């Protein structure tokens, strides 16, 4: 998540700047039906993607979700499974 935090935040800020232009129009329709919903969706999805999902995924303990070095014990058990598979 270290390398994703900055691009995620910068994309949120640049998109917010672009959508903020809709709030300065003279038409109430644009502000009410485009600006408000877009800002709500952008803020909610930013916080879900930046905080909620990383926390949730670190709390889940599935082997499929684990990335990186597994340790010597896990490598030994994987090597044993590979040997069993090759024997059959």
Biopython code that builds the backbone (N, CA, C, O; Angstrom):
import numpy as np
from Bio.PDB.StructureBuilder import StructureBuilder

atoms = [
    (1, "UNK", "N", (0.820, -1.190, 0.000)),
    (1, "UNK", "CA", (0.000, 0.000, 0.000)),
    (1, "UNK", "C", (0.865, 1.256, 0.000)),
    (1, "UNK", "O", (0.387, 2.342, -0.328)),
    (2, "UNK", "N", (2.147, 1.107, 0.370)),
    (2, "UNK", "CA", (3.029, 2.275, 0.382)),
    (2, "UNK", "C", (3.095, 2.942, -0.987)),
    (2, "UNK", "O", (2.995, 4.165, -1.094)),
    (3, "UNK", "N", (3.264, 2.140, -2.025)),
    (3, "UNK", "CA", (3.432, 2.722, -3.349)),
    (3, "UNK", "C", (2.109, 3.124, -3.998)),
    (3, "UNK", "O", (2.122, 3.792, -5.032)),
    (4, "UNK", "N", (0.975, 2.740, -3.425)),
    (4, "UNK", "CA", (-0.325, 3.117, -3.997)),
    (4, "UNK", "C", (-0.943, 4.340, -3.339)),
    (4, "UNK", "O", (-1.846, 4.951, -3.910)),
    (5, "UNK", "N", (-0.480, 4.711, -2.151)),
    (5, "UNK", "CA", (-1.115, 5.808, -1.414)),
    (5, "UNK", "C", (-0.990, 7.139, -2.151)),
    (5, "UNK", "O", (-1.976, 7.864, -2.290)),
    (6, "UNK", "N", (0.189, 7.461, -2.614)),
    (6, "UNK", "CA", (0.378, 8.742, -3.284)),
    (6, "UNK", "C", (-0.390, 8.839, -4.610)),
    (6, "UNK", "O", (-1.094, 9.829, -4.805)),
    (7, "UNK", "N", (-0.297, 7.877, -5.523)),
    (7, "UNK", "CA", (-1.073, 7.993, -6.767)),
    (7, "UNK", "C", (-2.578, 8.003, -6.528)),
    (7, "UNK", "O", (-3.317, 8.699, -7.224)),
    (8, "UNK", "N", (-3.031, 7.233, -5.547)),
    (8, "UNK", "CA", (-4.456, 7.203, -5.235)),
    (8, "UNK", "C", (-4.932, 8.560, -4.735)),
    (8, "UNK", "O", (-5.987, 9.041, -5.147)),
    (9, "UNK", "N", (-4.165, 9.172, -3.856)),
    (9, "UNK", "CA", (-4.526, 10.479, -3.320)),
    (9, "UNK", "C", (-4.454, 11.557, -4.397)),
    (9, "UNK", "O", (-5.342, 12.406, -4.478)),
    (10, "UNK", "N", (-3.424, 11.534, -5.215)),
    (10, "UNK", "CA", (-3.302, 12.537, -6.271)),
    (10, "UNK", "C", (-4.409, 12.411, -7.312)),
    (10, "UNK", "O", (-4.898, 13.422, -7.816)),
    (11, "UNK", "N", (-4.806, 11.194, -7.637)),
    (11, "UNK", "CA", (-5.905, 11.030, -8.595)),
    (11, "UNK", "C", (-7.222, 11.503, -7.990)),
    (11, "UNK", "O", (-8.054, 12.079, -8.690)),
    (12, "UNK", "N", (-7.415, 11.265, -6.696)),
    (12, "UNK", "CA", (-8.616, 11.768, -6.019)),
    (12, "UNK", "C", (-8.636, 13.290, -6.032)),
    (12, "UNK", "O", (-9.674, 13.889, -6.313)),
    (13, "UNK", "N", (-7.506, 13.926, -5.732)),
    (13, "UNK", "CA", (-7.453, 15.389, -5.698)),
    (13, "UNK", "C", (-7.654, 16.004, -7.083)),
    (13, "UNK", "O", (-8.344, 17.015, -7.213)),
    (14, "UNK", "N", (-7.065, 15.413, -8.106)),
    (14, "UNK", "CA", (-7.237, 15.965, -9.452)),
    (14, "UNK", "C", (-8.668, 15.777, -9.956)),
    (14, "UNK", "O", (-9.213, 16.654, -10.626)),
    (15, "UNK", "N", (-9.266, 14.650, -9.638)),
    (15, "UNK", "CA", (-10.659, 14.439, -10.035)),
    (15, "UNK", "C", (-11.589, 15.375, -9.266)),
    (15, "UNK", "O", (-12.554, 15.895, -9.827)),
    (16, "UNK", "N", (-11.301, 15.588, -7.996)),
    (16, "UNK", "CA", (-12.119, 16.504, -7.190)),
    (16, "UNK", "C", (-12.024, 17.932, -7.715)),
    (16, "UNK", "O", (-13.014, 18.664, -7.717)),
    (17, "UNK", "N", (-10.852, 18.321, -8.153)),
    (17, "UNK", "CA", (-10.675, 19.659, -8.719)),
    (17, "UNK", "C", (-11.507, 19.815, -9.993)),
    (17, "UNK", "O", (-12.144, 20.848, -10.201)),
    (18, "UNK", "N", (-11.499, 18.801, -10.829)),
    (18, "UNK", "CA", (-12.289, 18.864, -12.053)),
    (18, "UNK", "C", (-13.777, 18.888, -11.792)),
    (18, "UNK", "O", (-14.515, 19.613, -12.459)),
    (19, "UNK", "N", (-14.227, 18.104, -10.829)),
    (19, "UNK", "CA", (-15.661, 18.058, -10.513)),
    (19, "UNK", "C", (-16.087, 19.320, -9.756)),
    (19, "UNK", "O", (-17.246, 19.727, -9.836)),
    (20, "UNK", "N", (-15.165, 19.934, -9.031)),
    (20, "UNK", "CA", (-15.497, 21.149, -8.280)),
    (20, "UNK", "C", (-15.918, 22.278, -9.206)),
    (20, "UNK", "O", (-16.638, 23.186, -8.790)),
    (21, "UNK", "N", (-15.479, 22.230, -10.444)),
    (21, "UNK", "CA", (-15.894, 23.256, -11.406)),
    (21, "UNK", "C", (-17.398, 23.240, -11.623)),
    (21, "UNK", "O", (-17.986, 24.271, -11.951)),
    (22, "UNK", "N", (-18.023, 22.096, -11.445)),
    (22, "UNK", "CA", (-19.478, 22.022, -11.611)),
    (22, "UNK", "C", (-20.228, 22.802, -10.536)),
    (22, "UNK", "O", (-21.372, 23.202, -10.747)),
    (23, "UNK", "N", (-19.600, 23.017, -9.397)),
    (23, "UNK", "CA", (-20.295, 23.737, -8.325)),
    (23, "UNK", "C", (-20.379, 25.234, -8.595)),
    (23, "UNK", "O", (-21.177, 25.932, -7.969)),
    (24, "UNK", "N", (-19.567, 25.731, -9.515)),
    (24, "UNK", "CA", (-19.546, 27.166, -9.799)),
    (24, "UNK", "C", (-20.425, 27.569, -10.980)),
    (24, "UNK", "O", (-20.374, 28.719, -11.417)),
    (25, "UNK", "N", (-21.211, 26.667, -11.492)),
    (25, "UNK", "CA", (-22.093, 27.018, -12.603)),
    (25, "UNK", "C", (-23.312, 27.775, -12.090)),
    (25, "UNK", "O", (-23.667, 27.685, -10.915)),
    (26, "UNK", "N", (-23.944, 28.519, -12.985)),
    (26, "UNK", "CA", (-25.149, 29.277, -12.626)),
    (26, "UNK", "C", (-26.391, 28.395, -12.601)),
    (26, "UNK", "O", (-27.432, 28.805, -12.087)),
    (27, "UNK", "N", (-26.291, 27.206, -13.144)),
    (27, "UNK", "CA", (-27.446, 26.323, -13.221)),
    (27, "UNK", "C", (-27.539, 25.468, -11.956)),
    (27, "UNK", "O", (-26.611, 24.730, -11.626)),
    (28, "UNK", "N", (-28.637, 25.573, -11.274)),
    (28, "UNK", "CA", (-28.856, 24.798, -10.057)),
    (28, "UNK", "C", (-28.939, 23.305, -10.383)),
    (28, "UNK", "O", (-28.577, 22.458, -9.566)),
    (29, "UNK", "N", (-29.421, 23.000, -11.589)),
    (29, "UNK", "CA", (-29.545, 21.597, -12.008)),
    (29, "UNK", "C", (-28.187, 20.902, -11.989)),
    (29, "UNK", "O", (-28.075, 19.790, -11.474)),
    (30, "UNK", "N", (-27.151, 21.539, -12.543)),
    (30, "UNK", "CA", (-25.813, 20.937, -12.571)),
    (30, "UNK", "C", (-25.259, 20.706, -11.170)),
    (30, "UNK", "O", (-24.676, 19.661, -10.883)),
    (31, "UNK", "N", (-25.449, 21.691, -10.313)),
    (31, "UNK", "CA", (-24.913, 21.568, -8.960)),
    (31, "UNK", "C", (-25.633, 20.481, -8.176)),
    (31, "UNK", "O", (-25.007, 19.732, -7.427)),
    (32, "UNK", "N", (-26.929, 20.397, -8.346)),
    (32, "UNK", "CA", (-27.725, 19.445, -7.574)),
    (32, "UNK", "C", (-27.606, 18.014, -8.087)),
    (32, "UNK", "O", (-27.476, 17.085, -7.290)),
    (33, "UNK", "N", (-27.649, 17.822, -9.395)),
    (33, "UNK", "CA", (-27.715, 16.464, -9.942)),
    (33, "UNK", "C", (-26.391, 15.926, -10.480)),
    (33, "UNK", "O", (-26.307, 14.737, -10.785)),
    (34, "UNK", "N", (-25.358, 16.754, -10.606)),
    (34, "UNK", "CA", (-24.054, 16.275, -11.054)),
    (34, "UNK", "C", (-22.983, 16.453, -9.986)),
    (34, "UNK", "O", (-22.294, 15.496, -9.630)),
    (35, "UNK", "N", (-22.839, 17.679, -9.469)),
    (35, "UNK", "CA", (-21.770, 17.950, -8.516)),
    (35, "UNK", "C", (-21.932, 17.157, -7.224)),
    (35, "UNK", "O", (-21.008, 16.446, -6.830)),
    (36, "UNK", "N", (-23.047, 17.255, -6.574)),
    (36, "UNK", "CA", (-23.244, 16.576, -5.285)),
    (36, "UNK", "C", (-23.091, 15.057, -5.384)),
    (36, "UNK", "O", (-22.331, 14.481, -4.605)),
    (37, "UNK", "N", (-23.782, 14.385, -6.310)),
    (37, "UNK", "CA", (-23.607, 12.922, -6.384)),
    (37, "UNK", "C", (-22.179, 12.499, -6.739)),
    (37, "UNK", "O", (-21.664, 11.531, -6.178)),
    (38, "UNK", "N", (-21.545, 13.212, -7.659)),
    (38, "UNK", "CA", (-20.173, 12.848, -8.037)),
    (38, "UNK", "C", (-19.212, 13.015, -6.871)),
    (38, "UNK", "O", (-18.340, 12.171, -6.666)),
    (39, "UNK", "N", (-19.355, 14.086, -6.110)),
    (39, "UNK", "CA", (-18.474, 14.290, -4.961)),
    (39, "UNK", "C", (-18.693, 13.212, -3.897)),
    (39, "UNK", "O", (-17.733, 12.716, -3.306)),
    (40, "UNK", "N", (-19.938, 12.856, -3.658)),
    (40, "UNK", "CA", (-20.224, 11.812, -2.676)),
    (40, "UNK", "C", (-19.613, 10.487, -3.118)),
    (40, "UNK", "O", (-18.978, 9.796, -2.321)),
    (41, "UNK", "N", (-19.801, 10.138, -4.367)),
    (41, "UNK", "CA", (-19.253, 8.876, -4.882)),
    (41, "UNK", "C", (-17.728, 8.887, -4.836)),
    (41, "UNK", "O", (-17.119, 7.885, -4.461)),
    (42, "UNK", "N", (-17.111, 9.987, -5.205)),
    (42, "UNK", "CA", (-15.647, 10.053, -5.204)),
    (42, "UNK", "C", (-15.080, 9.961, -3.787)),
    (42, "UNK", "O", (-14.093, 9.259, -3.568)),
    (43, "UNK", "N", (-15.675, 10.642, -2.839)),
    (43, "UNK", "CA", (-15.173, 10.604, -1.458)),
    (43, "UNK", "C", (-15.355, 9.208, -0.861)),
    (43, "UNK", "O", (-14.445, 8.677, -0.224)),
    (44, "UNK", "N", (-16.531, 8.619, -1.069)),
    (44, "UNK", "CA", (-16.801, 7.294, -0.508)),
    (44, "UNK", "C", (-15.866, 6.251, -1.114)),
    (44, "UNK", "O", (-15.289, 5.445, -0.384)),
    (45, "UNK", "N", (-15.709, 6.256, -2.425)),
    (45, "UNK", "CA", (-14.844, 5.253, -3.051)),
    (45, "UNK", "C", (-13.374, 5.474, -2.702)),
    (45, "UNK", "O", (-12.613, 4.511, -2.613)),
    (46, "UNK", "N", (-12.964, 6.727, -2.505)),
    (46, "UNK", "CA", (-11.581, 6.978, -2.087)),
    (46, "UNK", "C", (-11.320, 6.358, -0.719)),
    (46, "UNK", "O", (-10.314, 5.672, -0.536)),
    (47, "UNK", "N", (-12.203, 6.586, 0.234)),
    (47, "UNK", "CA", (-11.973, 6.064, 1.569)),
    (47, "UNK", "C", (-12.133, 4.546, 1.634)),
    (47, "UNK", "O", (-11.473, 3.891, 2.441)),
    (48, "UNK", "N", (-12.989, 3.990, 0.806)),
    (48, "UNK", "CA", (-13.087, 2.532, 0.751)),
    (48, "UNK", "C", (-11.797, 1.943, 0.182)),
    (48, "UNK", "O", (-11.257, 0.983, 0.731)),
    (49, "UNK", "N", (-11.306, 2.514, -0.909)),
    (49, "UNK", "CA", (-10.094, 1.999, -1.546)),
    (49, "UNK", "C", (-8.822, 2.273, -0.775)),
    (49, "UNK", "O", (-7.892, 1.467, -0.809)),
    (50, "UNK", "N", (-8.763, 3.401, -0.076)),
    (50, "UNK", "CA", (-7.534, 3.784, 0.613)),
    (50, "UNK", "C", (-7.440, 3.231, 2.035)),
    (50, "UNK", "O", (-6.339, 3.000, 2.534)),
    (51, "UNK", "N", (-8.567, 3.019, 2.683)),
    (51, "UNK", "CA", (-8.519, 2.608, 4.081)),
    (51, "UNK", "C", (-9.243, 1.293, 4.356)),
    (51, "UNK", "O", (-8.665, 0.380, 4.945)),
    (52, "UNK", "N", (-10.491, 1.191, 3.937)),
    (52, "UNK", "CA", (-11.301, 0.034, 4.314)),
    (52, "UNK", "C", (-10.796, -1.263, 3.689)),
    (52, "UNK", "O", (-10.591, -2.246, 4.402)),
    (53, "UNK", "N", (-10.593, -1.286, 2.381)),
    (53, "UNK", "CA", (-10.155, -2.518, 1.715)),
    (53, "UNK", "C", (-8.767, -2.995, 2.165)),
    (53, "UNK", "O", (-8.599, -4.191, 2.403)),
    (54, "UNK", "N", (-7.766, -2.110, 2.290)),
    (54, "UNK", "CA", (-6.478, -2.610, 2.791)),
    (54, "UNK", "C", (-6.568, -3.196, 4.203)),
    (54, "UNK", "O", (-5.936, -4.209, 4.500)),
    (55, "UNK", "N", (-7.347, -2.562, 5.061)),
    (55, "UNK", "CA", (-7.505, -3.088, 6.417)),
    (55, "UNK", "C", (-8.227, -4.427, 6.385)),
    (55, "UNK", "O", (-7.822, -5.366, 7.071)),
    (56, "UNK", "N", (-9.289, -4.523, 5.599)),
    (56, "UNK", "CA", (-10.049, -5.767, 5.494)),
    (56, "UNK", "C", (-9.184, -6.899, 4.943)),
    (56, "UNK", "O", (-9.222, -8.017, 5.456)),
    (57, "UNK", "N", (-8.411, -6.613, 3.910)),
    (57, "UNK", "CA", (-7.591, -7.653, 3.293)),
    (57, "UNK", "C", (-6.446, -8.108, 4.194)),
    (57, "UNK", "O", (-6.010, -9.255, 4.102)),
    (58, "UNK", "N", (-5.952, -7.222, 5.066)),
    (58, "UNK", "CA", (-4.922, -7.662, 6.000)),
    (58, "UNK", "C", (-5.506, -8.499, 7.118)),
    (58, "UNK", "O", (-4.795, -9.314, 7.706)),
    (59, "UNK", "N", (-6.769, -8.324, 7.427)),
    (59, "UNK", "CA", (-7.408, -9.117, 8.488)),
    (59, "UNK", "C", (-7.835, -10.496, 7.999)),
    (59, "UNK", "O", (-7.925, -11.432, 8.794)),
    (60, "UNK", "N", (-8.098, -10.633, 6.704)),
    (60, "UNK", "CA", (-8.476, -11.932, 6.150)),
    (60, "UNK", "C", (-7.239, -12.816, 6.073)),
    (60, "UNK", "O", (-6.167, -12.362, 5.672)),
    (61, "UNK", "N", (-7.388, -14.062, 6.453)),
    (61, "UNK", "CA", (-6.234, -14.960, 6.493)),
    (61, "UNK", "C", (-6.412, -16.086, 5.471)),
    (61, "UNK", "O", (-6.604, -17.244, 5.841)),
    (62, "UNK", "N", (-6.348, -15.740, 4.199)),
    (62, "UNK", "CA", (-6.436, -16.713, 3.126)),
    (62, "UNK", "C", (-5.087, -16.806, 2.435)),
    (62, "UNK", "O", (-4.428, -15.790, 2.215)),
    (63, "UNK", "N", (-4.674, -18.015, 2.093)),
    (63, "UNK", "CA", (-3.393, -18.203, 1.417)),
    (63, "UNK", "C", (-3.369, -17.531, 0.046)),
    (63, "UNK", "O", (-2.312, -17.097, -0.412)),
    (64, "UNK", "N", (-4.503, -17.444, -0.599)),
    (64, "UNK", "CA", (-4.585, -16.840, -1.926)),
    (64, "UNK", "C", (-4.213, -15.362, -1.872)),
    (64, "UNK", "O", (-3.636, -14.839, -2.824)),
    (65, "UNK", "N", (-4.537, -14.680, -0.769)),
    (65, "UNK", "CA", (-4.297, -13.251, -0.652)),
    (65, "UNK", "C", (-2.885, -12.904, -0.226)),
    (65, "UNK", "O", (-2.499, -11.737, -0.282)),
    (66, "UNK", "N", (-2.103, -13.889, 0.198)),
    (66, "UNK", "CA", (-0.767, -13.607, 0.702)),
    (66, "UNK", "C", (0.216, -13.476, -0.451)),
    (66, "UNK", "O", (0.221, -14.278, -1.384)),
    (67, "UNK", "N", (1.044, -12.450, -0.363)),
    (67, "UNK", "CA", (2.036, -12.169, -1.393)),
    (67, "UNK", "C", (3.375, -11.971, -0.700)),
    (67, "UNK", "O", (3.438, -11.382, 0.379)),
    (68, "UNK", "N", (4.436, -12.456, -1.309)),
    (68, "UNK", "CA", (5.761, -12.219, -0.757)),
    (68, "UNK", "C", (6.346, -13.460, -0.124)),
    (68, "UNK", "O", (5.901, -14.577, -0.385)),
    (69, "UNK", "N", (7.339, -13.256, 0.701)),
    (69, "UNK", "CA", (8.082, -14.333, 1.338)),
    (69, "UNK", "C", (7.195, -15.042, 2.356)),
    (69, "UNK", "O", (6.572, -14.391, 3.196)),
    (70, "UNK", "N", (7.135, -16.355, 2.288)),
    (70, "UNK", "CA", (6.251, -17.137, 3.146)),
    (70, "UNK", "C", (6.964, -17.734, 4.352)),
    (70, "UNK", "O", (6.299, -18.184, 5.286)),
    (71, "UNK", "N", (8.267, -17.752, 4.363)),
    (71, "UNK", "CA", (8.998, -18.339, 5.478)),
    (71, "UNK", "C", (9.460, -19.751, 5.152)),
    (71, "UNK", "O", (9.006, -20.357, 4.182)),
    (72, "UNK", "N", (10.361, -20.264, 5.967)),
    (72, "UNK", "CA", (10.938, -21.572, 5.709)),
    (72, "UNK", "C", (9.941, -22.696, 5.924)),
    (72, "UNK", "O", (9.955, -23.679, 5.183)),
    (73, "UNK", "N", (9.074, -22.574, 6.925)),
    (73, "UNK", "CA", (8.098, -23.632, 7.205)),
    (73, "UNK", "C", (7.115, -23.793, 6.046)),
    (73, "UNK", "O", (6.791, -24.910, 5.643)),
    (74, "UNK", "N", (6.650, -22.669, 5.520)),
    (74, "UNK", "CA", (5.702, -22.740, 4.413)),
    (74, "UNK", "C", (6.371, -23.302, 3.164)),
    (74, "UNK", "O", (5.766, -24.077, 2.423)),
    (75, "UNK", "N", (7.622, -22.909, 2.933)),
    (75, "UNK", "CA", (8.332, -23.440, 1.766)),
    (75, "UNK", "C", (8.556, -24.933, 1.895)),
    (75, "UNK", "O", (8.460, -25.658, 0.904)),
    (76, "UNK", "N", (8.855, -25.413, 3.110)),
    (76, "UNK", "CA", (9.062, -26.845, 3.328)),
    (76, "UNK", "C", (7.768, -27.614, 3.091)),
    (76, "UNK", "O", (7.795, -28.693, 2.499)),
    (77, "UNK", "N", (6.642, -27.081, 3.539)),
    (77, "UNK", "CA", (5.379, -27.780, 3.321)),
    (77, "UNK", "C", (4.997, -27.761, 1.844)),
    (77, "UNK", "O", (4.433, -28.731, 1.339)),
    (78, "UNK", "N", (5.300, -26.665, 1.146)),
    (78, "UNK", "CA", (5.028, -26.617, -0.293)),
    (78, "UNK", "C", (5.920, -27.596, -1.051)),
    (78, "UNK", "O", (5.474, -28.227, -2.008)),
    (79, "UNK", "N", (7.171, -27.725, -0.632)),
    (79, "UNK", "CA", (8.079, -28.667, -1.283)),
    (79, "UNK", "C", (7.589, -30.090, -1.079)),
    (79, "UNK", "O", (7.677, -30.912, -1.991)),
    (80, "UNK", "N", (7.070, -30.392, 0.113)),
    (80, "UNK", "CA", (6.525, -31.728, 0.375)),
    (80, "UNK", "C", (5.319, -32.018, -0.490)),
    (80, "UNK", "O", (5.155, -33.139, -0.971)),
    (81, "UNK", "N", (4.473, -31.025, -0.695)),
    (81, "UNK", "CA", (3.294, -31.215, -1.540)),
    (81, "UNK", "C", (3.695, -31.413, -2.994)),
    (81, "UNK", "O", (3.070, -32.196, -3.709)),
    (82, "UNK", "N", (4.741, -30.706, -3.440)),
    (82, "UNK", "CA", (5.215, -30.865, -4.808)),
    (82, "UNK", "C", (5.758, -32.281, -5.028)),
    (82, "UNK", "O", (5.532, -32.884, -6.077)),
    (83, "UNK", "N", (6.470, -32.799, -4.036)),
    (83, "UNK", "CA", (7.010, -34.162, -4.148)),
    (83, "UNK", "C", (5.888, -35.187, -4.209)),
    (83, "UNK", "O", (5.960, -36.148, -4.975)),
    (84, "UNK", "N", (4.840, -34.982, -3.393)),
    (84, "UNK", "CA", (3.688, -35.897, -3.437)),
    (84, "UNK", "C", (3.006, -35.840, -4.792)),
    (84, "UNK", "O", (2.582, -36.865, -5.326)),
    (85, "UNK", "N", (2.902, -34.643, -5.346)),
    (85, "UNK", "CA", (2.248, -34.495, -6.642)),
    (85, "UNK", "C", (3.048, -35.173, -7.742)),
    (85, "UNK", "O", (2.473, -35.801, -8.630)),
    (86, "UNK", "N", (4.387, -35.052, -7.690)),
    (86, "UNK", "CA", (5.232, -35.661, -8.699)),
    (86, "UNK", "C", (5.245, -37.181, -8.599)),
    (86, "UNK", "O", (5.441, -37.865, -9.603)),
    (87, "UNK", "N", (5.039, -37.716, -7.395)),
    (87, "UNK", "CA", (5.014, -39.173, -7.205)),
    (87, "UNK", "C", (3.792, -39.800, -7.861)),
    (87, "UNK", "O", (3.842, -40.959, -8.271)),
    (88, "UNK", "N", (2.717, -39.067, -7.966)),
    (88, "UNK", "CA", (1.487, -39.631, -8.531)),
    (88, "UNK", "C", (1.534, -39.511, -9.984)),
    (88, "UNK", "O", (0.598, -39.924, -10.669)),
]
sb = StructureBuilder()
sb.init_structure("model")
sb.init_model(0)
sb.init_chain("A")
sb.init_seg("    ")
for serial, (resi, resn, name, xyz) in enumerate(atoms, 1):
    if name == "N":
        sb.init_residue(resn, " ", resi, " ")
    sb.init_atom(name, np.array(xyz, "f"), 0.0, 1.0, " ", f" {name:<3s}", serial, name[0])
structure = sb.get_structure()
